[in-house]
Amino acid sequence: MTFKTHVSIANGRIDPAPMVDIVFLLLIFLVLSSPFVLQPGYGLVELPTGKGDVATLQELVLSVSRDNVIHFNAQLVTLDKLPDHLRRAAREARNASLVVKIDRQVSYETINKIFAIAFDAGIATVNLATRPAVPVVPEK
């Protein structure tokens, strides 16, 4: 038994609107899911190079510039008020880890004070951020 069909190929224009919609949705998705987050004071901090694990989720971030200007979670704080901020953050976040971004010109004494304040505030894990070392390619 044979069936006869009345199908013909349409020779009309292709509507680009659905394709443009999909491209814009993909663009918005990629922009919103990107890991690039601007943090205040971070442009002023020149991190030392080193090796280590890459942190994917940063709950608590502390940045210290070379002029000892401290930013904690996008807020400008002083060294005197830092224990209060860290205690409050440690109470709010369970098993919170602190990522410390300190400029390479900050004194070792200041680094020790910040680590002591963080541990006294109840933060169990303090990570020191570094910049990945750029591999040197030998010239031929």
Buried (B, 14 or more C-beta within 10 A) or exposed (E): EEEEEEEEEEEEEEEEEEEEEEEEEEEEEEEEEEEEEEBBBBEBBBBEEEEEEEEEEBBBBBBBBBEBBBBBBEEEBEEEEBBEBBBEBBEEEEEBBBBBBBBEEBEEEBBEEBBEBBBEBEBEEBBBBBEEEEEEEEEE
